[in-house]
Amino acid sequence: MTKVLELEAEIEFVATINDNKDCLMSQDPTQENPDALWFNIDIPKGHTLKAGDKVRVTVEKI
């Protein structure tokens, strides 16, 4: 696998998608910084994550 990106960010919001999954969100609040990276990712329920938790997202090409 080749690592493409590793991003560390604070979760800003956890949205309920349905009975099976939630969506973790961390977005650039201004959208004015072209270098800002952010994520929206669906994950299975039971994760125990909340707004304010810091996470690492890794993208790898397989």
Secondary structure as a PSIPRED ss2 file (coil, helix, strand):
# PSIPRED VFORMAT (PSIPRED V4.0)

   1 M C   1.000  0.000  0.000
   2 T E   0.000  0.000  1.000
   3 K E   0.000  0.000  1.000
   4 V E   0.000  0.000  1.000
   5 L E   0.000  0.000  1.000
   6 E E   0.000  0.000  1.000
   7 L E   0.000  0.000  1.000
   8 E E   0.000  0.000  1.000
   9 A E   0.000  0.000  1.000
  10 E E   0.000  0.000  1.000
  11 I C   1.000  0.000  0.000
  12 E C   1.000  0.000  0.000
  13 F E   0.000  0.000  1.000
  14 V E   0.000  0.000  1.000
  15 A E   0.000  0.000  1.000
  16 T E   0.000  0.000  1.000
  17 I C   1.000  0.000  0.000
  18 N C   1.000  0.000  0.000
  19 D C   1.000  0.000  0.000
  20 N C   1.000  0.000  0.000
  21 K E   0.000  0.000  1.000
  22 D E   0.000  0.000  1.000
  23 C E   0.000  0.000  1.000
  24 L E   0.000  0.000  1.000
  25 M E   0.000  0.000  1.000
  26 S E   0.000  0.000  1.000
  27 Q C   1.000  0.000  0.000
  28 D C   1.000  0.000  0.000
  29 P C   1.000  0.000  0.000
  30 T C   1.000  0.000  0.000
  31 Q C   1.000  0.000  0.000
  32 E C   1.000  0.000  0.000
  33 N C   1.000  0.000  0.000
  34 P C   1.000  0.000  0.000
  35 D C   1.000  0.000  0.000
  36 A C   1.000  0.000  0.000
  37 L C   1.000  0.000  0.000
  38 W C   1.000  0.000  0.000
  39 F E   0.000  0.000  1.000
  40 N E   0.000  0.000  1.000
  41 I E   0.000  0.000  1.000
  42 D E   0.000  0.000  1.000
  43 I E   0.000  0.000  1.000
  44 P E   0.000  0.000  1.000
  45 K C   1.000  0.000  0.000
  46 G C   1.000  0.000  0.000
  47 H C   1.000  0.000  0.000
  48 T C   1.000  0.000  0.000
  49 L C   1.000  0.000  0.000
  50 K C   1.000  0.000  0.000
  51 A C   1.000  0.000  0.000
  52 G C   1.000  0.000  0.000
  53 D C   1.000  0.000  0.000
  54 K E   0.000  0.000  1.000
  55 V E   0.000  0.000  1.000
  56 R E   0.000  0.000  1.000
  57 V E   0.000  0.000  1.000
  58 T E   0.000  0.000  1.000
  59 V E   0.000  0.000  1.000
  60 E E   0.000  0.000  1.000
  61 K E   0.000  0.000  1.000
  62 I C   1.000  0.000  0.000
